[in-house]
Amino acid sequence: MQILRTFWNSPIGPKTTHFWGPLLNWSIPIAAFVDTKKPPEQISGNMTAVMCVYSAMFMRFSWMVRPRNYHLLACHVSNETVQLYQLSRWLKAQGHESNLEQKINEEAAKTQ
């Protein structure tokens, strides 16, 4: 019972936004994970890039805020991972990967 009381009254407990913010924020990486089953043509490259920047910024925030919010950090690390995967799927669908490989091969041929 004492453990629950301590958690309830802690600076990152359910009485604070340090608890509820990350809890509700988990909906973003969960939705992105569910979207990995959809075709890459339905991915918005701009929005996915924005989500990558957003999660990177909030990973830093969650590390720098006092008390450190490990729950928020885990949420944004998960979101960053899934968003980067989605961005890679979008880039492959747009043909950016094959263009990059062609440029690398051309540069390698020039140096030989």
DSSP file (Angstrom, degrees, kcal/mol; ACC not computed):
  #  RESIDUE AA STRUCTURE BP1 BP2  ACC     N-H-->O    O-->H-N    N-H-->O    O-->H-N    TCO  KAPPA ALPHA  PHI   PSI    X-CA   Y-CA   Z-CA
    1    1 A M     >        0   0    0      0, 0.0     4,-2.1     0, 0.0     5,-0.2   0.000 360.0 360.0 360.0 -36.5    0.0    0.0    0.0
    2    2 A Q  H  >  +     0   0    0      1,-0.2     4,-2.5     2,-0.2     5,-0.2   0.864 360.0  55.5 -64.3 -35.7    2.9    2.3    0.8
    3    3 A I  H  > S+     0   0    0      2,-0.2     4,-2.5     1,-0.2    -1,-0.2   0.921 109.0  46.7 -63.2 -44.2    4.3    1.8   -2.7
    4    4 A L  H  > S+     0   0    0      2,-0.2     4,-2.7     1,-0.2    -1,-0.2   0.901 112.3  49.9 -64.6 -40.5    1.0    2.9   -4.3
    5    5 A R  H  X S+     0   0    0     -4,-2.1     4,-1.9     2,-0.2    -2,-0.2   0.901 110.9  49.7 -64.6 -40.7    0.8    5.9   -2.0
    6    6 A T  H  X S+     0   0    0     -4,-2.5     4,-0.6     2,-0.2    -2,-0.2   0.923 113.2  46.1 -63.6 -44.7    4.4    6.9   -2.8
    7    7 A F  H >< S+     0   0    0     -4,-2.5     3,-0.9     1,-0.2    -2,-0.2   0.911 110.2  54.2 -63.9 -42.5    3.7    6.6   -6.6
    8    8 A W  H 3< S+     0   0    0     -4,-2.7     7,-0.5     1,-0.2    -1,-0.2   0.872 116.4  37.4 -59.2 -39.1    0.5    8.6   -6.2
    9    9 A N  H 3< S+     0   0    0     -4,-1.9    -1,-0.2    -5,-0.2    -2,-0.2   0.386  93.2 113.2 -96.3   2.5    2.2   11.5   -4.5
   10   10 A S  S X< S-     0   0    0     -3,-0.9     3,-1.6    -4,-0.6     5,-0.3  -0.285  81.2-110.0 -74.4 162.1    5.5   11.4   -6.6
   11   11 A P  T 3  S+     0   0    0      0, 0.0     7,-0.3     0, 0.0    -1,-0.1   0.632 121.6  40.2 -68.0 -12.0    6.4   14.2   -9.0
   12   12 A I  T 3  S+     0   0    0     -5,-0.1    -3,-0.1     6,-0.1    -2,-0.1   0.114  96.1 115.5-118.6  20.5    5.8   11.9  -11.9
   13   13 A G  S X  S-     0   0    0     -3,-1.6     3,-2.0    -7,-0.1     6,-0.4  -0.123  86.9 -80.3 -83.6-178.0    2.6   10.2  -10.5
   14   14 A P  T 3  S+     0   0    0      0, 0.0    -6,-0.1     0, 0.0    -5,-0.1   0.520 121.3  69.7 -65.3  -6.2   -1.0   10.3  -11.7
   15   15 A K  T 3  S+     0   0    0     -7,-0.5     2,-0.3    -5,-0.3    -7,-0.1   0.477  97.6  63.9 -85.6  -1.3   -1.6   13.7  -10.2
   16   16 A T  S X> S-     0   0    0     -3,-2.0     4,-1.6    -6,-0.1     3,-0.9  -0.759  83.6-121.3-123.9 164.0    0.7   15.3  -12.8
   17   17 A T  H 3> S+     0   0    0     -2,-0.3     4,-2.0     1,-0.2    -1,-0.1   0.664 106.6  76.5 -73.8 -16.2    1.0   15.9  -16.5
   18   18 A H  H 34 S+     0   0    0     -7,-0.3    -1,-0.2     1,-0.2    54,-0.2   0.712 106.5  33.4 -65.6 -18.4    4.3   14.0  -16.3
   19   19 A F  H <> S+     0   0    0     -3,-0.9     4,-1.6    -6,-0.4    -2,-0.2   0.844 122.3  42.1 -98.8 -50.9    2.1   10.9  -16.1
   20   20 A W  H  X S+     0   0    0     -4,-1.6     4,-2.4    -7,-0.3     5,-0.3   0.841 107.7  60.3 -72.7 -34.6   -0.9   11.7  -18.2
   21   21 A G  H  X S+     0   0    0     -4,-2.0     4,-2.0     1,-0.2    -1,-0.2   0.968 111.3  38.2 -57.7 -56.3    0.9   13.3  -21.1
   22   22 A P  H  > S+     0   0    0      0, 0.0     4,-1.1     0, 0.0    -1,-0.2   0.876 113.1  57.9 -64.0 -35.9    3.0   10.3  -22.0
   23   23 A L  H >< S+     0   0    0     -4,-1.6     3,-0.6     1,-0.2    -2,-0.2   0.941 114.0  37.0 -59.9 -46.9    0.2    7.9  -21.3
   24   24 A L  H >< S+     0   0    0     -4,-2.4     3,-1.4     1,-0.2    -1,-0.2   0.793 109.1  65.0 -74.7 -27.6   -2.0    9.6  -23.9
   25   25 A N  H >< S+     0   0    0     -4,-2.0     3,-1.8    -5,-0.3    -1,-0.2   0.704  81.3  79.6 -69.0 -19.2    0.9   10.3  -26.2
   26   26 A W  T <X S+     0   0    0     -4,-1.1     4,-1.8    -3,-0.6    -1,-0.3   0.695  75.6  76.2 -61.9 -17.3    1.3    6.5  -26.7
   27   27 A S  H <> S+     0   0    0     -3,-1.4     4,-2.2     1,-0.2    -1,-0.3   0.820  88.4  59.6 -63.7 -28.2   -1.6    6.7  -29.2
   28   28 A I  H <> S+     0   0    0     -3,-1.8     4,-2.3     2,-0.2     5,-0.2   0.973 109.0  37.9 -68.6 -55.1    0.8    8.2  -31.7
   29   29 A P  H  > S+     0   0    0      0, 0.0     4,-2.3     0, 0.0    -1,-0.2   0.848 116.1  54.8 -67.0 -28.7    3.4    5.4  -32.0
   30   30 A I  H  X S+     0   0    0     -4,-1.8     4,-2.2     2,-0.2    -2,-0.2   0.935 109.9  46.1 -65.9 -43.9    0.6    2.8  -31.7
   31   31 A A  H  X S+     0   0    0     -4,-2.2     4,-1.9     1,-0.2    -1,-0.2   0.903 112.6  50.5 -64.0 -40.6   -1.2    4.4  -34.7
   32   32 A A  H  < S+     0   0    0     -4,-2.3     4,-0.5     2,-0.2    -1,-0.2   0.891 109.7  51.0 -64.5 -38.6    2.0    4.5  -36.6
   33   33 A F  H >< S+     0   0    0     -4,-2.3     3,-1.1     1,-0.2     4,-0.2   0.909 109.2  50.0 -64.6 -41.7    2.7    0.9  -35.9
   34   34 A V  H >< S+     0   0    0     -4,-2.2     3,-1.4     1,-0.3    -1,-0.2   0.867 105.2  59.6 -63.2 -35.2   -0.8   -0.1  -37.1
   35   35 A D  G >< S+     0   0    0     -4,-1.9     3,-1.4     1,-0.3    -1,-0.3   0.612  82.2  82.1 -70.7 -11.2   -0.1    1.9  -40.3
   36   36 A T  G <  S+     0   0    0     -3,-1.1    -1,-0.3    -4,-0.5    -2,-0.2   0.706  86.3  59.4 -66.4 -16.4    2.9   -0.2  -41.1
   37   37 A K  G <  S+     0   0    0     -3,-1.4    -1,-0.3    -4,-0.2    -2,-0.2   0.633  90.9  88.3 -83.3 -14.9    0.4   -2.7  -42.6
   38   38 A K  S <  S-     0   0    0     -3,-1.4     5,-0.0    -4,-0.2    -3,-0.0  -0.436  94.1 -88.5 -82.5 157.7   -1.0   -0.2  -45.1
   39   39 A P    >   -     0   0    0      0, 0.0     3,-1.7     0, 0.0     4,-0.2  -0.349  33.4-122.4 -64.4 146.8    0.5    0.3  -48.5
   40   40 A P  G >  S+     0   0    0      0, 0.0     3,-1.4     0, 0.0    53,-0.1   0.683 105.6  73.9 -66.5 -16.6    3.4    2.9  -48.6
   41   41 A E  G 3  S+     0   0    0      1,-0.3    49,-0.0    52,-0.1    -3,-0.0   0.734  91.7  57.4 -67.0 -20.6    1.5    5.0  -51.2
   42   42 A Q  G <  S+     0   0    0     -3,-1.7     2,-0.3     2,-0.1    -1,-0.3   0.476  84.1 105.2 -88.4  -2.2   -0.8    6.1  -48.4
   43   43 A I    <   -     0   0    0     -3,-1.4     2,-0.8    -4,-0.2     3,-0.1  -0.617  67.9-137.4 -81.5 135.3    2.1    7.5  -46.3
   44   44 A S     >  -     0   0    0     -2,-0.3     4,-2.4     1,-0.2     5,-0.2  -0.841  11.2-162.2 -89.9 112.2    2.5   11.3  -46.2
   45   45 A G  H  > S+     0   0    0     -2,-0.8     4,-2.2     1,-0.2     5,-0.2   0.892  88.5  50.5 -62.1 -41.0    6.2   12.0  -46.5
   46   46 A N  H  > S+     0   0    0      2,-0.2     4,-2.2     1,-0.2    -1,-0.2   0.937 112.8  44.7 -64.0 -47.0    5.9   15.5  -45.1
   47   47 A M  H  > S+     0   0    0      1,-0.2     4,-2.4     2,-0.2    -2,-0.2   0.891 112.6  51.5 -66.6 -39.0    3.9   14.5  -42.1
   48   48 A T  H  X S+     0   0    0     -4,-2.4     4,-1.8     2,-0.2    -1,-0.2   0.907 110.2  49.4 -65.2 -40.6    6.1   11.5  -41.3
   49   49 A A  H  X S+     0   0    0     -4,-2.2     4,-2.1     2,-0.2    -2,-0.2   0.907 110.6  50.7 -63.5 -41.3    9.2   13.8  -41.5
   50   50 A V  H  X S+     0   0    0     -4,-2.2     4,-2.8     1,-0.2    -2,-0.2   0.904 108.5  51.9 -62.8 -40.8    7.5   16.3  -39.2
   51   51 A M  H  X S+     0   0    0     -4,-2.4     4,-2.5     2,-0.2    -1,-0.2   0.854 107.1  53.6 -65.3 -33.6    6.7   13.5  -36.7
   52   52 A C  H  X S+     0   0    0     -4,-1.8     4,-2.1     2,-0.2    -2,-0.2   0.932 112.1  43.8 -64.1 -45.5   10.4   12.4  -36.8
   53   53 A V  H  X S+     0   0    0     -4,-2.1     4,-2.5     2,-0.2    -2,-0.2   0.925 113.2  52.6 -64.8 -44.3   11.5   16.0  -35.9
   54   54 A Y  H  X S+     0   0    0     -4,-2.8     4,-2.3     1,-0.2    -2,-0.2   0.925 111.4  45.2 -56.7 -48.4    8.8   16.3  -33.2
   55   55 A S  H  X S+     0   0    0     -4,-2.5     4,-1.9     1,-0.2    -1,-0.2   0.884 111.2  53.0 -68.1 -37.0    9.8   13.0  -31.5
   56   56 A A  H  X S+     0   0    0     -4,-2.1     4,-1.6     2,-0.2    -1,-0.2   0.925 110.9  47.1 -62.6 -43.2   13.5   13.9  -31.6
   57   57 A M  H  X S+     0   0    0     -4,-2.5     4,-2.2     1,-0.2    -2,-0.2   0.910 113.8  46.8 -65.0 -41.4   12.8   17.3  -30.0
   58   58 A F  H  X S+     0   0    0     -4,-2.3     4,-2.5     2,-0.2    -1,-0.2   0.727 104.3  61.0 -78.0 -19.6   10.6   15.8  -27.3
   59   59 A M  H  X S+     0   0    0     -4,-1.9     4,-1.3     2,-0.2    -1,-0.2   0.932 109.1  44.2 -64.4 -44.1   13.1   13.0  -26.6
   60   60 A R  H  X S+     0   0    0     -4,-1.6     4,-2.3     2,-0.2     3,-0.3   0.928 113.1  51.5 -64.1 -44.2   15.5   15.8  -25.7
   61   61 A F  H  X S+     0   0    0     -4,-2.2     4,-2.6     1,-0.2    -2,-0.2   0.932 108.1  50.9 -57.7 -47.3   12.8   17.6  -23.7
   62   62 A S  H  < S+     0   0    0     -4,-2.5     7,-2.1     1,-0.2    -1,-0.2   0.785 112.8  47.2 -65.3 -25.6   12.0   14.4  -21.7
   63   63 A W  H  < S+     0   0    0     -4,-1.3    -1,-0.2    -3,-0.3    -2,-0.2   0.852 116.7  42.1 -79.8 -35.9   15.6   14.0  -20.9
   64   64 A M  H  < S+     0   0    0     -4,-2.3    -2,-0.2    -5,-0.1    -3,-0.2   0.757  92.2  95.6 -85.7 -25.9   16.2   17.6  -19.8
   65   65 A V  S  < S-     0   0    0     -4,-2.6     4,-0.2    -5,-0.2     0, 0.0  -0.314  82.8 -98.5 -66.8 148.7   13.1   18.2  -17.8
   66   66 A R  S    S+     0   0    0      2,-0.1     2,-0.1     1,-0.1    -2,-0.1  -0.964 111.7  33.8-113.7 128.3   13.3   17.8  -14.0
   67   67 A P  S    S-     0   0    0      0, 0.0    -1,-0.1     0, 0.0    -2,-0.1   0.597 108.9-114.7 -70.4 153.1   12.3   15.2  -12.8
   68   68 A R        -     0   0    0     -2,-0.1     2,-0.9     1,-0.1    -5,-0.2  -0.288  21.8-141.2 -57.6 137.1   13.4   13.2  -15.9
   69   69 A N     >  +     0   0    0     -7,-2.1     4,-2.0     1,-0.2     5,-0.1  -0.757  28.3 169.7-107.7  87.5   10.5   11.7  -17.6
   70   70 A Y  H  > S+     0   0    0     -2,-0.9     4,-2.6     1,-0.2     5,-0.2   0.803  77.5  59.4 -67.4 -30.1   11.5    8.2  -18.7
   71   71 A H  H  > S+     0   0    0      2,-0.2     4,-1.9     1,-0.2    -1,-0.2   0.929 108.8  43.5 -63.9 -46.0    8.0    7.3  -19.6
   72   72 A L  H  > S+     0   0    0      2,-0.2     4,-2.3     1,-0.2    -2,-0.2   0.874 112.4  54.2 -66.5 -38.0    7.8   10.2  -22.1
   73   73 A L  H  X S+     0   0    0     -4,-2.0     4,-2.4     2,-0.2     5,-0.2   0.930 108.5  47.9 -62.2 -45.9   11.3    9.3  -23.4
   74   74 A A  H  X S+     0   0    0     -4,-2.6     4,-2.2     1,-0.2    -1,-0.2   0.891 110.7  52.7 -62.5 -39.3   10.3    5.7  -24.1
   75   75 A C  H  X S+     0   0    0     -4,-1.9     4,-2.3     1,-0.2    -1,-0.2   0.930 113.0  42.6 -61.8 -46.2    7.2    6.9  -25.9
   76   76 A H  H  X S+     0   0    0     -4,-2.3     4,-2.7     2,-0.2    -2,-0.2   0.813 110.9  54.7 -76.2 -29.1    9.1    9.2  -28.2
   77   77 A V  H  X S+     0   0    0     -4,-2.4     4,-2.2     2,-0.2    -1,-0.2   0.925 111.5  46.6 -64.5 -43.1   11.9    6.7  -28.8
   78   78 A S  H  X S+     0   0    0     -4,-2.2     4,-2.3    -5,-0.2    -2,-0.2   0.925 113.6  47.8 -62.8 -44.5    9.2    4.3  -29.9
   79   79 A N  H  X S+     0   0    0     -4,-2.3     4,-2.9     1,-0.2     5,-0.2   0.915 110.6  51.3 -63.8 -42.8    7.6    6.9  -32.1
   80   80 A E  H  X S+     0   0    0     -4,-2.7     4,-2.5     1,-0.2     5,-0.2   0.915 110.5  50.0 -60.3 -43.3   10.9    7.9  -33.6
   81   81 A T  H  X S+     0   0    0     -4,-2.2     4,-1.9     2,-0.2    -2,-0.2   0.941 114.5  42.2 -61.0 -49.5   11.7    4.3  -34.5
   82   82 A V  H  X S+     0   0    0     -4,-2.3     4,-2.5     1,-0.2    -2,-0.2   0.899 114.4  51.2 -67.6 -40.1    8.3    3.7  -36.1
   83   83 A Q  H  X S+     0   0    0     -4,-2.9     4,-2.6     2,-0.2    -1,-0.2   0.892 109.1  50.7 -66.3 -38.9    8.2    7.0  -38.0
   84   84 A L  H  X S+     0   0    0     -4,-2.5     4,-2.2    -5,-0.2    -1,-0.2   0.886 110.4  50.3 -65.2 -37.4   11.7    6.4  -39.4
   85   85 A Y  H  X S+     0   0    0     -4,-1.9     4,-2.1    -5,-0.2    -2,-0.2   0.932 111.6  47.9 -63.1 -44.9   10.6    3.0  -40.6
   86   86 A Q  H  X S+     0   0    0     -4,-2.5     4,-2.4     1,-0.2    -2,-0.2   0.899 110.5  52.0 -62.2 -40.8    7.5    4.6  -42.2
   87   87 A L  H  X S+     0   0    0     -4,-2.6     4,-2.6     1,-0.2    -1,-0.2   0.892 108.3  50.9 -63.9 -39.4    9.7    7.3  -43.8
   88   88 A S  H  X S+     0   0    0     -4,-2.2     4,-2.3     2,-0.2    -1,-0.2   0.891 109.7  50.5 -65.6 -37.8   12.0    4.6  -45.2
   89   89 A R  H  X S+     0   0    0     -4,-2.1     4,-2.2     2,-0.2    -2,-0.2   0.913 111.4  48.6 -63.4 -41.8    9.0    2.8  -46.7
   90   90 A W  H  X S+     0   0    0     -4,-2.4     4,-1.8     2,-0.2    -2,-0.2   0.920 110.7  50.0 -64.2 -44.2    7.8    6.1  -48.2
   91   91 A L  H  X>S+     0   0    0     -4,-2.6     5,-2.0     1,-0.2     4,-0.7   0.905 110.7  49.6 -62.4 -41.6   11.2    6.8  -49.7
   92   92 A K  H ><5S+     0   0    0     -4,-2.3     3,-0.8     1,-0.2    -1,-0.2   0.908 110.4  50.4 -62.6 -41.2   11.4    3.3  -51.2
   93   93 A A  H 3<5S+     0   0    0     -4,-2.2    -1,-0.2     1,-0.2    -2,-0.2   0.818 109.3  51.7 -66.8 -30.0    7.9    3.7  -52.7
   94   94 A Q  H 3<5S-     0   0    0     -4,-1.8    -1,-0.2    -5,-0.1    -2,-0.2   0.577 114.8-117.5 -82.2  -9.7    8.9    7.1  -54.2
   95   95 A G  T <X5S+     0   0    0     -3,-0.8     4,-1.6    -4,-0.7    -3,-0.2   0.598  75.3 130.0  85.1  11.8   12.0    5.5  -55.8
   96   96 A H  H  >< +     0   0    0     -5,-2.0     4,-2.1     1,-0.2    -4,-0.2   0.842  68.1  57.3 -67.2 -32.5   14.5    7.6  -53.9
   97   97 A E  H  > S+     0   0    0     -6,-0.6     4,-2.3     1,-0.2    -1,-0.2   0.922 106.1  47.7 -66.8 -42.9   16.5    4.6  -52.8
   98   98 A S  H  > S+     0   0    0      1,-0.2     4,-2.1     2,-0.2    -1,-0.2   0.878 111.1  52.0 -67.1 -35.9   17.2    3.5  -56.4
   99   99 A N  H  X S+     0   0    0     -4,-1.6     4,-2.2     2,-0.2    -1,-0.2   0.904 109.9  49.3 -63.8 -41.3   18.2    7.0  -57.4
  100  100 A L  H  X S+     0   0    0     -4,-2.1     4,-2.2     1,-0.2    -2,-0.2   0.911 110.3  50.2 -64.5 -42.6   20.6    7.1  -54.5
  101  101 A E  H  X S+     0   0    0     -4,-2.3     4,-2.4     1,-0.2    -1,-0.2   0.890 109.4  52.2 -63.1 -39.0   22.1    3.8  -55.5
  102  102 A Q  H  X S+     0   0    0     -4,-2.1     4,-2.5     2,-0.2    -2,-0.2   0.917 109.5  49.0 -62.9 -43.5   22.5    5.0  -59.1
  103  103 A K  H  X S+     0   0    0     -4,-2.2     4,-2.4     2,-0.2    -2,-0.2   0.898 111.3  49.4 -63.7 -40.9   24.4    8.1  -57.9
  104  104 A I  H  X S+     0   0    0     -4,-2.2     4,-2.3     2,-0.2    -1,-0.2   0.921 112.2  48.0 -64.2 -43.7   26.7    6.0  -55.7
  105  105 A N  H  X S+     0   0    0     -4,-2.4     4,-2.1     2,-0.2    -2,-0.2   0.886 111.2  50.9 -64.7 -38.9   27.4    3.6  -58.6
  106  106 A E  H  X S+     0   0    0     -4,-2.5     4,-1.9     2,-0.2    -2,-0.2   0.915 111.2  47.9 -64.4 -42.9   28.1    6.5  -61.0
  107  107 A E  H  X S+     0   0    0     -4,-2.4     4,-1.6     1,-0.2    -2,-0.2   0.892 111.4  50.5 -64.7 -39.3   30.5    8.1  -58.5
  108  108 A A  H  X S+     0   0    0     -4,-2.3     4,-0.7     1,-0.2    -1,-0.2   0.884 109.7  50.6 -65.6 -37.6   32.3    4.7  -58.0
  109  109 A A  H  < S+     0   0    0     -4,-2.1     3,-0.4     1,-0.2    -1,-0.2   0.860 108.1  53.6 -68.0 -35.6   32.6    4.3  -61.8
  110  110 A K  H  < S+     0   0    0     -4,-1.9    -1,-0.2     1,-0.2    -2,-0.2   0.859 106.8  51.4 -67.1 -35.3   34.1    7.8  -62.1
  111  111 A T  H  <        0   0    0     -4,-1.6    -1,-0.2     1,-0.2    -2,-0.2   0.657 360.0 360.0 -79.2 -14.5   36.8    7.1  -59.5
  112  112 A Q     <        0   0    0     -4,-0.7    -1,-0.2    -3,-0.4    -2,-0.2   0.464 360.0 360.0 -86.6 360.0   37.9    3.8  -61.2
